[in-house]
Amino acid sequence: MRARARPHSWLGDRTGGHPGAGYGFARFTPSLLLAPSPAQKTIRIGTRRELASHTAPQVQYDGTDIAAGSPSPLINLQRALHTGGNLERFSVARDFGF
């Protein structure tokens, strides 16, 4: 997975990447991603299940530990953002393929 941020900075664009893996067992695909960097450490655990051709629900948990004093590469930073700490996200989605 690659991410690209366009911060309003004279330093220009930032591009980053991290390895991830998932292996399909019949119609079930669990995945794990570890993304360490000096600014943050992220773990992503998820799964998806093929229900029919071209559709699959998926569940995913992201846990990110942001280093103190670092805004990390979060996009659309707000003035009230406190740097450092933990960021957790749980999502449920349905993929459609055409």
N, C-alpha and C positions, 0 to 999 in steps of 0.2 A: 504494500500500500504506500502511496506517495501523497504527501500533502504540500500545498504551496500557499504561502501567505504573502500578501502584498502590503506590507506595513508602510505607513507614511513616514519614510525615513530616507536619509541620503545614503544609507548603506545598501539600499536596493531590495530585491526579492530574497526570500529564504526558501530553500527547498530541502525537504528531509524525507527519509524513507526508513522503513523498518521491516524486518522479516516476520512472516506469519505462516501458519500451517493449518491445514485442515485435510481430513481424509474421509472420503465417503464410504459408509457402510450401508449398502443397499440404498435406501432413500433417506438416510440419516447422515448428516455431516457435522460433527463437532469441530470447533476451531479454537486455536490458542495463539495469542500474539503477545510478545514481550518487546517493549520498545524503551530501552534505557538511553538516556542522554544526560549531559551535565545539568540541563534546565529542568528535566522531569523524568519520571519513571512511570511507564504505563503498562498495565496488564489488561488484556481483553480476552474474555471467555465467551464463547457463543455457540449456538447450534442452529441448524436449519433442517427442516423435514420436507421433502418433496411430497406433496399431496396428490397432485395430478400433473400432467404435462404442462409446463410453463407457469406453475405457481408453487410457492413454498413459504410458509411462515418461518420467521426466525426470531430468536431471543438472544440478547447480547448484554453483557455487563462490562463496563469500562471503569477501571480504577486508576487514577493518576495522582501521583505524589509530586507536587510542584515545589522546587527548591525555594528556600527563603530568599526574598529580594529579586526573584526572577518572575517576570510576567509570563514566562513560557511562550511558546508560539501559539497562544490562543488568538483567535481572530475577533475583531470588533470589541476591543477592550473598553470597559466603561471606567469613568473617573473614580468611582467608589470601589474598584477592585482592590482587594488586599492581596498582595503577593505572598506566595508560599502557601502551604497547606495541602489539603486533599480535595480532589474533584471526583465525584462518582456519578455514573450515568447508567441507567438501566433502560433498555429499549426493546420494544416488540414491534415487528414490522412484517409485512407480507410482500414478497418479491413476485413480480410478474415478468415473464419473458415472452418476447414476441418473435 
